[in-house]
């Protein structure tokens, strides 16, 4: 997910996206714990996407561009 796509979303869509990403992260961690995760990089990608969404939410809260 690119930052440009995230900035085009509304606040409610961003909240929903955070929920979905955290749910996905939970499932990936469960897979990792059971040894079923083949690509560990997926966890890093999801965590970075969560951080991007939170960054955009914070920017909007502070009124930055």
Buried (B, 14 or more C-beta within 10 A) or exposed (E): BEEEEBBEBEEEEBEEBBEBBEEBBEEBEEBBEEEEBEEEEBBEBBBEBBEBBEBBBEEBEEEEE
